[in-house]
Amino acid sequence: MSELGLITIGAGLAIGLGALGTGIAQAKIGAAAVAAILEKKELLGIMLILLVIPETLVIFGFTVAILMLFGLK
């Protein structure tokens, strides 16, 4: 397997595993957020922020993938 093929596989894993982790985290946070918002409506803003935080995993994975594909040649 060529070096470019291995870099491409690594880039795909960086995005894919980051997205998988984000999905798991957002599922748990989302369920808890709905329950909390039903009890106290003023928690909506805080829960939205907490739901967005795990999305940074995908952004970091995307950044690593871009660096792997275009920066390591």
Buried (B, 14 or more C-beta within 10 A) or exposed (E): EEEEEEBBEBBBBBBEEBBEBBEEBBEEBBEEBEEBBEEEEEBEEEBEEBBEEBBEBBEEBBEBBEEBBEEEE
